[in-house]
């Protein structure tokens, strides 16, 4: 299993970023996908999840209305569109999949929101 995140960077408050996670090594279309984040000194937290078909999504209260998770099953890729970014969104963002009841993680992509 390989999960490769991209799209992070430095953005000003109020700005937008789109993260991507390219997945391989398992049947992507059969599994929910998740985005987590971990800020310095804090525990990793679930940000958003999407079911296998892309019809059901869930979000942490802190990002509802600002972030959108989506997936393209033809490209084995999951996305996280982040709008109206705040300094408290600064973290390393990780893609997660759980095929065979085992957690797999990408290497993470840094998102920094600062003026």
Secondary structure, 3 states (H helix, E strand, C coil): CEEEEECCEEECCCCCEEEEEEEECCCHHHCCEEEEEECCCCCCEEEEEECCCCCCEEECCCCCCCEEEEEECCCCEEEEEECCCCHHHCEEEEEEECHHHCCEECCCEEEEECC
